[in-house]
């Protein structure tokens, strides 16, 4: 029985209702993959730096931020990580590479973005109620700065498009969360994307939202709830990237995948 909603819930339901049913209705929790654990490590380091900077006015030294990223990454791995069966032989190498990526991205943040940011709200949990949506919606702000900028940090293996930033539901809710917490809307909203290309790089994408965006998002949440209450959990579209053993830990026991596809390919000499 779900007691609240979130952007991650909505995204999962829209990608695959069956995955949502397994995770949130049946309570079958499967850990995310290495990419998500990299993001956790970086976020832990950034959060630590932000909290120190709010108190002292100064960023942590580069080495301390990198160490925090390693600690955050390892702690996340201890909670579990999903690896597709065919990836298991290279698991140790993949996890080591993930650690190195977390360190590189945290260092990039310290050198490029951290000096520009004076945080005010850090990992702030704010609960919203929307008209027509029966359950509360929980949001967690990455960072709202003292110069009234809402910043959301992402890690990614590739650059974001402007469309991705403009269609994400997160700023729509976070904008309202800032208004609830501070009494005013943010003056600007940006995604800071740390891209783990061969030479890591930073993208800062500005985006905007209006009350119309909020109304539309509220309809999406309400529609999802109606479908959940009716027991309607549609599977992902055939051919969707999310419907594969690489990205979905439920794939191997999914009733929408024929058994003959669940056989691991034989190794070739």
Secondary structure as UniProt FT lines:
FT   STRAND          4..5
FT   HELIX           7..15
FT   HELIX           17..20
FT   HELIX           21..25
FT   HELIX           34..56
FT   HELIX           62..78
FT   HELIX           85..90
FT   HELIX           91..108
FT   HELIX           109..113
FT   HELIX           114..116
FT   STRAND          119..128
FT   TURN            131..132
FT   STRAND          136..145
FT   TURN            146..147
FT   STRAND          149..156
FT   HELIX           162..167
FT   HELIX           170..182
FT   STRAND          188..195
FT   STRAND          201..207
FT   HELIX           211..229
FT   TURN            230..231
FT   TURN            238..239
FT   TURN            241..242
FT   TURN            245..247
FT   TURN            249..250
FT   HELIX           251..253
FT   TURN            255..256
FT   HELIX           259..262
//
